[in-house]
């Protein structure tokens, strides 16, 4: 899965409280994303098996608000999100001059 900056924001927010159910408005506030950016990301994460989603079971009239859709990372999602964010961090962290990238050996051309 391609990890964009906006997806990294969502994954970071979900990893902060791995055991908590998070809902859209909460994630929008934490990430600074609009609903048009957030919900497609949540849908992709759910389709990839990284995220579980469920509707809140409430009486909307008694609660005075519509039911919320809650999201939580799966065990697989926690593992993959952590690895993806670590890779992104390693790829975007400046290195001192002369220090090769961790994967430089994979990009190096043979000497022959």
LOGUVEX-496504 format. One record per residue: residue in three letters; chain; x, y, z of N, C-alpha, C in turn. Coordinates in steps of 0.02 Angstrom, whole numbers. Each point is the difference from the previous one (the first is absolute). Layout:
% LOGUVEX-496504
   code   unit      nxx      nyy      nzz     caxx     cayy     cazz      cxx      cyy      czz
    ala      A        X        Y        Z        X        Y        Z        X        Y        Z
...
This chain:
% LOGUVEX-496504
   code   unit      nxx      nyy      nzz     caxx     cayy     cazz      cxx      cyy      czz
    unk      A       42      -59        0      -42       59        0       45       62        0
    unk      A      -18       48      -41       39       62       -4      -19       45       59
    unk      A       50       21       38      -11       41       59       13       73      -19
    unk      A      -53       39       -4        6       71      -14        7       38       66
    unk      A       14       64       -5        5       41       61      -66        0       38
    unk      A      -56        6      -37      -65        1       34      -15      -68       32
    unk      A       17      -54      -34      -10      -66       30       44       -9       61
    unk      A       61       26       -2       45       -4       57      -30       36       60
    unk      A      -33       56      -12      -33       36       55      -54      -42       32
    unk      A      -40      -33      -42      -54      -42       26       28      -59       38
    unk      A       50      -33      -28       30      -58       33       31       21       67
    unk      A       34       56        2       30       24       62      -53       12       53
    unk      A      -56       30      -20      -54       14       47      -30      -66       27
    unk      A       -9      -48      -44      -28      -64       21       49      -39       44
    unk      A       65        6      -13       50      -34       41        7       31       69
    unk      A      -15       65        6        6       34       65      -42      -34       53
    unk      A      -60      -20      -18      -46      -33       46      -25      -64      -32
    unk      A       42      -50       -2      -15      -62      -36      -61      -36       26
    unk      A      -13        4       64      -57      -36       29      -65       40        0
    unk      A        3       62      -22      -59       43        1      -36       -2      -67
    unk      A      -66        3        3      -39        9      -60        0       74      -17
    unk      A       15       17      -62        3       70      -22      -54       11      -51
    unk      A      -30       58       -1      -52       15      -50       24       57      -44
    unk      A      -34        9      -56       23       46      -52       15       70       23
    unk      A      -46       32       35       11       70       21       61        5       46
    unk      A        7      -48       44       59       -3       44       64       -4      -41
    unk      A        1      -44      -49       60       -7      -43       12       62      -42
    unk      A      -54       33      -23        8       62      -38       33       53       43
    unk      A      -20        6       63       30       50       45       73      -15       13
    unk      A       16      -63       12       69      -20       16       47        8      -59
    unk      A      -24      -19      -59       43        0      -60       -2       66      -39
    unk      A      -52       39       10       -8       62      -38      -25      -12      -71
    unk      A      -24      -62      -13      -25      -17      -66      -74       15       -6
    unk      A      -23       11      -61      -71        9      -14      -31      -69       -9
    unk      A      -66       -2        2      -35      -63       -9       14      -29      -69
    unk      A        8       43      -50       14      -23      -68       67      -34       -7
    unk      A       47       15       45       65      -33        0        1      -60       47
    unk      A      -33        7       58        3      -51       51      -37      -64      -19
    unk      A      -62        6      -20      -41      -59      -10       24      -46      -56
    unk      A       26       25      -55       29      -46      -49       60      -39       28
    unk      A       39       32       42       57      -35       31      -25      -54       47
    unk      A      -50       16       41      -28      -50       45      -29      -59      -39
    unk      A      -32       13      -55      -29      -53      -42       56      -44      -28
    unk      A       55       30      -25       55      -39      -27       32      -44       55
    unk      A        9       29       59       29      -38       55      -45      -58       20
    unk      A      -65       11        0      -47      -53       17        2      -55      -53
    unk      A        1       19      -64        2      -49      -54       65      -41        1
    unk      A       54       30       24       65      -34        4        5      -45       61
    unk      A      -49        4       45        1      -41       60       39       30       57
    unk      A       18       64       -7       38       34       52      -46       30       53
    unk      A      -63        7      -16      -47       38       42      -66      -37        6
    unk      A      -28        1       60      -68      -24       12      -45       61        8
    unk      A      -61       -5      -25      -48       54        6      -66      -29       25
    unk      A      -33       37       43      -65      -22       25      -43       61       16
    unk      A      -65       -9       -7      -46       53       17      -16       -3       74
    unk      A       -4       57       31      -19        7       70      -74      -21        7
    unk      A      -15      -36       52      -69      -21       12      -31       46       52
    unk      A      -34       52      -25      -34       47       45      -68       17      -29
    unk      A      -41       29       43      -64       29      -23       17       73      -19
    unk      A        2       14      -64       20       67      -24      -44       55       28
    unk      A      -65      -14        8      -46       50       26       16       14       73
    unk      A        9      -52       40       15        9       71       68       33       10
    unk      A       48      -18      -42       68       28        5        3       71      -28
    unk      A      -47       17      -43        0       67      -29       53        9      -54
    unk      A       23      -56      -28       50        2      -54       -3      -66      -37
    unk      A       25        0      -62        1      -63      -38       52      -48       29
    unk      A       -9      -63      -16       49      -51       21       68       14      -34
    unk      A       52      -15       36       68       10      -27       26      -66      -28
    unk      A       43        6      -48       36      -59      -26       69        2       33
    unk      A       15      -54       36       64       -4       36       51      -41      -39
    unk      A       62       20        8       56      -32      -36       54      -20       51
    unk      A       31      -58      -14       56      -23       41       45      -43      -44
    unk      A       66        7       10       47      -41      -38       -5      -73       21
    unk      A        6      -45      -48        5      -71       16       71      -14       23
    unk      A       12      -61       25       68      -19       20       47        5      -60
    unk      A      -25      -23      -58       39        5      -62       12       74      -17
    unk      A      -50       41        9        5       71      -15       51       35       45
    unk      A        0      -19       63       49       29       47       70      -16      -22
    unk      A       10      -63      -18       67      -23      -23       21       36      -64
    unk      A      -45        0      -50       16       31      -64        7       75        5
    unk      A      -43       32       39        3       74        7       66       20       33
    unk      A       19      -36       52       63       15       33       59       -7      -46
    unk      A        0      -54      -39       55      -12      -48        0       53      -55
    unk      A      -59       17      -25       -5       49      -55       23       69       24
    unk      A      -19       20       60       21       65       26       75        1       14
    unk      A       27      -56       23       72       -4       12       39        6      -66
    unk      A      -25      -33      -52       32        4      -66       -4       71      -27
    unk      A      -58       32        7       -9       68      -23       47       47       37
    unk      A        6      -10       65       45       42       40       73       -9      -22
    unk      A       19      -62      -10       69      -14      -22       14       30      -69
    unk      A      -50       -2      -43        9       26      -68        1       76       -3
    unk      A      -29       32       50       -5       73       -3       43       37       51
    unk      A       38      -37       40       44       31       50       66       17      -33
    unk      A       20       64        4       64       19      -30       58      -37       34
    unk      A       49      -18      -41       60      -34       26       60       46       -9
    unk      A       48       -6       44       61       39       -9       33      -17      -67
    unk      A       35       49      -27       33      -10      -65       47      -60        3
    unk      A       -4      -42      -50       44      -58       -4      -29      -63       31
    unk      A      -56        6       37      -31      -59       30      -52      -26      -49
    unk      A        9      -62      -23      -46      -26      -51      -69      -15       30
    unk      A      -50        1      -42      -67      -19       21        0      -73       20
    unk      A      -44      -21       46       -1      -69       23       -8      -51      -57
    unk      A      -33       20      -54      -11      -46      -56       44       17      -60
    unk      A       54       38       10       43       21      -56       30      -59      -37
    unk      A       13      -54       36       29      -60      -32      -48      -30      -51
    unk      A      -64       11        9      -50      -27      -47       -2       41      -65
    unk      A       19       63        4       -2       43      -58       67        6      -35
    unk      A       53      -23       33       67        6      -29        6      -42      -63
    unk      A       37       27      -49       11      -36      -62       62      -43        8
    unk      A        0      -57      -33       59      -43        4       61       35      -30
    unk      A       59      -15       26       62       32      -23       23      -27      -67
    unk      A      -26      -54      -25       23      -30      -63      -35       30      -55
